[in-house]
Amino acid sequence: MDLELGLDPDDAARLPRLAFLKPLRAGKARSRAIRIVWHDDPDGTLAGQGRIVAEQRPGWRLERSQPDGEPWAPGAPAPVLAQGRDAASLGPVLPDRLVPQAAFEGRALSLNLNSSHGPVELTLLNGAVRTLTAERRVSRIQFSGEEPAVLALALQFAGELAVAVPSASLAAEAIAVTRGVAPGPRRAGAPELPPALSVADAFGFVVGHLTDVILYLAPSAADGRGGPEPVHQMRVAVRRLRSAIKVFRRAVACPSVDVVDAGLKALAMRLAPTRDWDVFTTETGAKVVAALPNAEKLRRLLAAAERRRLACHAELRRYLQSVEFRRLGIELACLAGGDGWQATLGEAEQAALGTALNDFAGHVLSRRLKRLAQRGDDIADLEPAALHGIRLSAKRVRYAAEIFAPLYPGKASARFIRRLTTLQNRLGSLNDGAVAETLLSELTGTSGRQAFASGLVLGFIAARSGRARERIARAWRDFHRLTPFWE
């Protein structure tokens, strides 16, 4: 396995002197100068296609700078599409005029390490990406060896240095420097499976896609850039990934998957209250204040809510900057890009793993839809707890449908997901009221000091919930009439 981690350039000098490395070193360290020059045409045609030409002695290569639907696990080397002795040998698909865009110049320090899990070759790249007008220092650690050894060593590094799975390839980072911007996301939104994958490859692709989303959003969620949206999207990605683990559970249940699921649960527990307080202060509370602008007691209540919201953001920020989160990113990257977890599967899981992906998908989707559809034709008069259960079941069906929809061409899958999303959103508006009621009880406790303001909010929510029930009933009927797209 090959794995690359990003490293703060200020920590690069510390790496060879780490105490835990001394007994692992085999032979002398080797250092060499390294220079990579990335080429594109003046219009950035290749970069727009997620490709780039790299010149690195003794040859040239056409490589990916951004994924294009193909499996490319986080932290894995960029896929090489062509290579040769010069640019002309890379094929006729290149632009007519290639010019240098950016260059990495620095040193590569190589160490051979004998860990308890096997040998690993470690290479530290330390230097800078340079363009005509800008420069950015960059350090990367590259590990090469058997998967258990690479994973164990990378996790150990995460406990000593602020290393993390990079959210952009070195080429993508260089392209971003030329444009004077931060690198964009490798992937966004829900995963879309490429054709002709096995169950194992599909699982790895989904894990890799959603890991990319989570890692890209983490810095913005930690520092509050972009308002509440990064936290919201990160929470959605974590939910999708935890749901995907359940979707593939009968084929992938093993200790490695359990470890990352536990880590994702710990992350979800920080994201959930942060998102709930974001919604309460910026949406629910803001609407009540707009309706009752002169209610001073209401403003004091929302000021207390804002303090809770900021406290949750501070706790989330501490977690996202912790060793625990860095290790979770590494474990997810290795799960997406490796196959070591398959060796620990039981017989039942091995059999499920050998199932054709369409058959596997149909089984999962039918089982989840059955649990949702058993609620009957009319849900308008159900208690809030029962409606919340329907919302959770709808979410499980939707996440599975989003994963497997690309296996079923046509408009039926898009229509199914669209109507399911409408149902889920309308149920969600009702659930926001239930969450707000819980948050209000946290704020007011048993003292009754803010009972009047709390009553204003609850009354506002109750008025909205009556209208929401009618819209939920219509969305349920529209969804219920659909024929499953996989049948």
N, C-alpha and C positions, 0 to 999 in steps of 0.2 A: 504494500500500500504506500502511496505517496500522499503526504498531507502537508499543507502550507499554512502557517499561522502568521498573523501580523504581530509586530513588536514595536513598542515605543522606541524610536531611535536613541533616546537618552539611556535606555537600558541595554543597548547592544553590547557595550563594552563590559558589562557585568556578566554576560552569558558564559564566556569560557571559564570564568572564575567561580561559578556556582559550586558549592561544596558537594552536592550530591552527584555531580558529574565526574569528580576526580577518580573514584574507584571504577567507573564505567569506561573510562577512556582506554582505547587500544591503539597504540602507535601515536605518532606525532600529528599535531594539527597541520593542515595544509591551507595556505592562503594564496589566492590568485586574484588578479584584476579581472573585472567583468564589465562588459559594455554591451547594452542592448539598444538598438535604434529602431524605433517603430515608424513605418512609412504608410502613407495614404495619399490620395490625390488632394489637390487644394480644396475641393468641395467636401472632403470627409465622407466620400461614398462608401468606403469599406466600413468605417466606424458606424455609419448608419445601418449597415447590414449585420452589425455585431461581429465584424472580422477586422483583422489588422495584419500587416506584413511586418515581421520581426527580423532584423538583421543581427545575427550574433555569430561571431567567428566560431567555427569555420564555414557557416552556411547561412541560408535564409529559410524562413518558414512562414506559411500562411496559417494563422491560428485564430481561434475564437477569442473575442474580447467580452462578448455577452452570450448567454445561452440563446439558442434558437429552437426551443422545443425538444432538443435532444437531452438525454441524461448527462448531467455534468454536476457532480456532487459538490457541495460547498467545500472549499479548501483543497480540492483536487486540481492537478495541473490542467492548464488550458488545452482543450482538444486541438491537435495539430491536423489541419486539413490537407496540407501539402508541404513538402520541403525539398530543397535542392541547393545547388552551389551558388545560384544567383537568383535575382527576382524573376528573370525570364523563364526559369525552369519551374516556376510554381504554377504555370498553366495560363491559358488564354483568357481566363475570366477576370483578370485583374484590370484596373483602370489603365489607360494608356500612359499616364504620367504620374509616377510615384515620387513624392518628396518627403524628406524627413519631417516628422511631426514632434517627436520627443525622444529622449534618450535616458536610460538608466546607466549611471556610472558609479562604480564603487568596488568593493572587495567581496569575495566569496570565501568564507572560512569553513573548511570541512573537517568534521570530527567523526571517527569511527567509534561507536559505543557498543559495549557488550552488556545489555540489560538482562535482568532475570528472565525476561520473556523472549530474548533473542537479540541478534545484532541489529543495529540501526545506524544508518549513515545520516548525520545531521549536517546541514549546510546553512550557515548564517549569511544572508545577503544584507549588506549594510552600505548605503550610499544615498544617492539623490536622483530624483527624476527632474530633468532639466528641459526647458523649451527656450525659445528665443527671448521670452519675456518673463519667465517664472521659474521657480525651483521649489521642490518639496522633498524634504528628507524622508527616506523610506527604509524600513528594515523588515525582513521576512525570515522566518525559520522554516526550512524544508526538511521533512523527515521522510526517510525511505527505508522500508523493511517490512517484515511480516506484521499483519494487522494488530495482533495483541501487543507486540512490542512498541509499535508506533503509538497506539492509543495510550498505553500505560505511561510512556515517556512524555507524551504531550500533556497528559493530565498532571504529571509531576511538575512540568514547566509552568503550568497555569497556577500552581500553588506558590511559585517563586517569583514570577514576573507577570506583568499585565499583558499576557499574550491572548490572542483571540482569533477565531476563524475570521478571515477578512471578508467583508461584504462586497468586495470587488477584486477582480484579477489585477495583477501588476500592470498589464497593458491597459485595462480600463481606467486604472488610476492615472496612468500617464496621459491618456486621452483627455481625462478631466482636467489635468493641469494645463494642457494646451488651451482649454476653453475657459479657464479661470473659475471652474465650478467644482463642487463636490461630486464624486462618482454617483451615478444613478443606481437604482436598484437592479440587481441581477434578475429578479423575478418579482411579480406582484399579484395580488388577488388569489383566486383559487387555482390549483394545479389543473393542467389539461394534458391528459395522458397522450403520448405519441403512440402510433399504431404498433402492433406486433410485439408487445411486451409480455413476458411471463408474469405470474403473480408476484414473484420475488422482485423482479425489476420494476414492476409498477409500484410496489411498496417503497422501494428505494427512491424512485422518482418523486413520489408524493412527499416523502420525508425531506428530501433535498430541497424541493421547491419551497415548502413551508418553512424550513429552517432558514433559507435565504431571506424570506419575508421577515421573519422574526429578528434575525441579526441586523438587517438593514434598518428596521424601525427602532431598535433598542436605543441608540444614542439620542434620537429625537424624543422618544418617550421618557428618557432619563432626565433630559435638561429642559423639557417643556416646550421645545421649538414646535411651532405649528399648532399650538393649542391642544384641545382634547383628542384630535383625530389620530395622532400616532399611537396613543394608548388604546383607543378603540380598535384600530386596525391590527395592532399587535395582539390584542385579546382575541379578535376574530381568528387570526392565524393560529394561535395556540389552541383555540377550540377546534378548529379544523384539523389540526395535527393530532390532538388527543382523540377526536372522532375517527380519524383515519386509522389510528392504531386499533381502535375497537372494530372498525370495518374489516381489517385484515387479521384480527386477533386469532381466528381459528387456524391461520396458516403461519403466524409469526410469534406466537406466545413463547417467550424464552426470557432468561434473565436480562440480556442486553436491552430488550425492548421494555421490560419492566423498569429498569433503571432510568431510562429516558422519560418514560411516562410519569414516574414519580417526580423527576425534575420539572417536567412541564406542569404537573399539578402544583408544585411549590411556586412556580412562576404565575400560574393562574390565580393563586390565592393572593398575590400582590396586585395583579391587574384588576381583579373583580371589584374590590372596594374603591379603587381609584376611579375606575370607569363609572361606578354607581354614583359617587359623589360628583363627578364631572357632569353627569346627566342631571342630577338633582339641582346643582347650582346654575349651570349654563342653560338648561332647557326648562325643567319643571318650575324651579324657583323663579327664573327670569320671566316666565309667562304669567305667573301669579302677580309678581311685582308690576308688570306692564298693565295688568287688569286692575290692580289696586295700588296705584303709585303713591298714595298718601298714608299708607299703613306703616307707621314707624316701628311697631312691634314686629312686623313681618321683616323689615330690613334688619333688625337685630338678630332675628332667627337665621336669616341667610348669611349674615356675617359670621355667626357661629358655624354654619355649614361650610363656609369658605375656609375656615381654619381647619376643619376636619379634612377637607379636600386637599389642602396643602400638606397636611401631615401624611396623608396617604401617598401623595406624590413623593415626599421625602423618603418614605420607606421603600417605595418602588425604585427610586434612584439608587439608594444604598444597595438594593439587591442586584440591580442591573450592572453595578460596578464591582460586584463581589466575585470572589474566586468561584463560588458555587455556580454563578451564571456562566462564567467563562468555561468551566468544565462541562456544563450542559451543552454549550455550543459545540465543543469538541466531540462529545459523545454522539450528538445528533449528526455531525458531519461524518463520523466514522460509520454510523449506522446506515447512512444514506449511500456512502461510497464503498463500503466493505461487504463482505459476505460471511464474516466469521460467526455471526449470530446464527447462521443456518446449521452449523455443526452441533448446536445445543438443542435443536428441535426434537420433540418426541415423534413417534410414528404417525400419530393422527395429524400433527402439523405438517410433517413431510408429505403426507398424502394430499392434504389440502393445497400445499405449495405446488404440487404437480398438476393441479386442476387447470384446465384452459381458463384464461382470464374472463372471457365472456360468461362461462358457466359459473365461475366464482362470483362475478358481479351480479348475475341474475338471482342467485341464491340469497345474497346479502340484501339486495334491494327488495325482493319479495318479502323477506322476513321482516324488514323494517316497516314496509308499507302496511303489512298485516297488523302490526301493533298499533299503527296510527289509525287505520281505517276501522278498527273494532269499536271506536267511539260512537259509531252510528251516523245517521243522516243529520241530526239536529243537535247542535251544541250551544245554542243561544242561552239556555237557562242554567248551564253548568256553573258550579261554584268556582271562584278564582283559582283555588288549588288544582281543580280538575283541568281548567283551561291552561294553567301553567304546565301541567303534565302533557297536554296536547302540544303546546309550544315546543317543549323539549323533544317530543317524538318527531314533530315536523322538522326540527333542526337536524336531527339524526338522519332522517330520510333525505333532506336537502343536501347535507354534506356528502353522503354516499352518492347521491345522484350527480352532484358536481364532479366527483372523482371519475365516475364511470360513464358519464354522458358521451365523451368523445368516442366510445366504442360503438355507439349507436347513431349513425349519421341520420340527418333529417331534422325537421322542425319540432318533432314530438317531444324530444328531450328538453329543448329550450322552453317550450310551452309549459311543460311539467314543472320545471325549476322556477319559471316566472310566477306561476300561480302559487306554488308552494312558498316562494319568497314573500308574496303578498300576504298570504295567510300568516306566516311567521311574523312579519312586521306588524300586522294588526293585533295579533296576540301580544306582541312585544310592547305595544303602547299601553295595553292593559296591565302588563307585568311591571312596566315602569312605575305605575301607580302603587302597586303592592310593594315594590322596592322602596319607593319614597316613603310609604307608611312605616316601613321598618327603620329607615334612616331617621325619620322624625322621632321615633321612640328612643333611638340612641341619643339624640340631641336633648330631648326634654326629660328623659328619665322618669322618675316618680315625683319630682318636685312640683310640677305643674306651673313652673315659672313662665314657660312659653306656650301655655295651653291655647291661648287665644290665637296666636300666630299659627300654631300647628293646626288648629281647627280651620283657619282660612285656607291653608294649603290642602287639607284633606277634603274640604268642601269643593274646592276647585277640581281636584282629581275625581271626586265622585260625579261631578257634573259631566266631565269628559267621558267617564267610563260607560255611562248609559249609551252615548252615541257610538262608542267603540264596539259595543256588543253587537249592534246591528250590522256594522261593517264586517265584523268577524264572521257572523253567520253567513253573509253573502260570499265571503272568500272561501269558507268551508264548502259551501254548495258548489261553487265553481270548480274547486279542486276535486271534489268527490266525483264529479262527472267525467274526469279524465281517465283514459285508458293508459296503463303503465307503458312507457315507451320501450321497455325491454321485453315485452311479451309479444 
